[in-house]
């Protein structure tokens, strides 16, 4: 499935990103095993490492990126011993290297994720890949907030195709807002939680939000 991931406006202060939108996002190729009876949404969005999520690298692409055997992380997709994935610990490395080499993320990889927690974090990381920023502790809550907002907006836009119920999206949004509160509190940084309100997240999509309503 090709999920629409249109560019999302910057919702954080100037200077958080040194190359915001250096590559305009447009779509993310997403695969999960068929016949599961629906996307598993039981795992809360709480900041834990997402299970069963990995970015599978396209053959011959991105030789500079750390990699592992893809089938160790993605199941039910028939991945072979010759297929590699971005090492799950290397999201920040990939954010740096894709930007440094001006390599369009969609040309380098696709997402394998078989549960909603994994899909959210895959979209969150997809936003990172298109917006290069500072990973210093004081800036980290802001870079994460931008990527949270993008992931929530993209989930809202694609919920008919996923499929994802409006109520489930709202539960995810509340969990993401709580996680963001924890990040800012940990760094003693003030922020405006309304950035992640339903209306403001959906407004990031412009006219697309209205055409995607159930």
Secondary structure, DSSP 8 states (H G I E B T S, - for coil): -EEE-------S-TTSEEETTSS---EEEEE--S-SSS-B--S--SS---TTEEEEE-TT--TTS-EEEGGGT--SS---TT-EEE-GGGHHHHHHHHHHTT--HHHHEEEEE-BHHHHHHHHHHHHHHHSEE--SHHHHHHHHHHHHHHHHHHHHHHHHHHT--HHHHHHHHHHHHHHHHHHHHHTT----GGGGSHHHHHHTTTHHHHHT--
